């Protein structure tokens, strides 16, 4: 009896231990064995099983028998992904992941070999992360190795849009062909290739995203889009465009991508970073695969970075049918009136209109301007551009803007002066040459005499003055006039006149004392006649700058040129306004009566 | 009238001429506030709008001495003041001499 009792206790304890261990879920691998819509061995069943396995990171592999490629066409939407899972189509026999963008401007790549196509014709997105409860944690999931086609949902072939309470962060999407056939050579469009919203830390890399309406739409924090082909075939050498290659906003960084062959290459809004991409060129950088519209369309109201000061941050934006970079503020209609505002953009260190070496070459210029900044109204509301910086003084910061069909940089307003405002477009040192018209064009300059007319126009010294009705839209910042020059060795002496723009003193929050001075930047031209306008050349090499505090007549300044100069070369000069940073918010940081803040600071300095 | 009276008149006229010249100096030479090159302290300013490129100018091989000095030339003004002073004194002496002769 006693032994029987002991054995019974031991057995019961062992049974309880086994039950306890098996009750706690273990990470599992589910294998897709067929292309069926449902049932055992189907992709649908595998996703359902992983969702049921809450709290563990499962894997879905593929081992569909027979010769591929294999096509799965779900009859309805697949289950949303609510739990961490790696869904790996590259586990299908004969599939492999290559490297689509080994480095920027490389001669060749290794395309993927994919064996699983998922046709989203009947689906509201294909792989969709849409969990919306505390238990829906799909963090660290991976989608790789698929050819995803034909979905018409805004949710995308891959869509991340977790609801309140759900989480889908730190995701990885790589080794996919999205919007093409399985060879990556013809289009099989999705409405949206990848849609990202309400996720952080997600990385989209090594994908071919082409042939779609929207390649990638990403509005989410700390998301990285890198080393993708967007708008080309799988070799990166031919066109297979999206309507919009990338729509970026709210903390997205995109680098080392080929974004070519689309209608619009990249559309940017707030807090986005665009670095080290080829936009309008093939993978090797040797030929143009034009985005037929603009290379980059910037509508961001804050913190947009395009390029940087190092070669590893430089974008090459060339060969596009429209502008290289279009900075556009526009109003909106619908219910009520929405104003458009673009501000806080830094454009540095890029090649715009050149080949990857920064030299002009036939066909590499953008079809319109290198950079355009303009405000336009279509609904009678308002549109404003300010605080845009192009170029810089530090090494690597100047852009090379050359070979573009129209202007190097064009700035204008396309609407009534009471509604549109373009000011504070700061052009610091750049290399601007061989553009078809002007190097810098503050448009509507029909007088073209170097002196501001009584009324103000684009790129005005004072945004408040834009509110006055203009009788003549020929406003622009006055530029200096070079009277004479003398070169001796590396010493360059210039004699110049400068008539500073006037600032009205009868405005509520600004006065003439708020101007610190005027920076004069001198450049060496590329040639005697550089562009379409007689007597106007452009600024290829920055020679130096200094600041004066007012108008000058017959003034002289001597430079030590960074490069040797000889007689018969030509120089030109620009002026840039310096505004005082106002330390007293009580009296000098007030908005004007139209709700505009001071144009001369991005933020006022508040005394503690 | 004695010689001392005439000398005092000459002094008065010279003083008047000098005051007139000083008035012209203050009106002519200081009337225009000359701009100057400055070095703003970083952090106290931000950049605003930039102009277009100016018409180009061809470099001339030579020395900086061939160009006018910084700011407006003031030599002409001083020459003019000097001429005015000399002519004022000359007129004063002529008047005194004429009176002495009378």
Interface residues (C-beta under 8 A of the other chain):
Chain A: X389 X423 X424 X425 X426 X427 X428 X432 X438 X439 X440 X441 X442 X445 X450 X459 X460 X461 X476 X477 X478 X479 X480 X481 X482 X483 X484 X485 X486 X487 X488 X491 X492 X493 X494 X495 X498 X500 X516 X517 X519 X523 X525 X528 X535 X536 X537 X538 X539 X546 X547 X548 X549 X550 X551 X552 X553 X554 X555 X556 X557 X558 X565 X566 X567 X568 X569 X570 X571 X572 X573 X574 X575 X576 X577 X578 X579 X580 X581 X599 X600 X601 X602
Chain B: X33 X35 X36 X37 X38 X39 X40 X43 X44 X45 X46 X47 X48 X49 X50 X51 X52 X53 X54 X55 X56 X57 X58 X59 X60 X61 X62 X63 X64 X66 X67 X68 X69 X70 X71 X72 X73
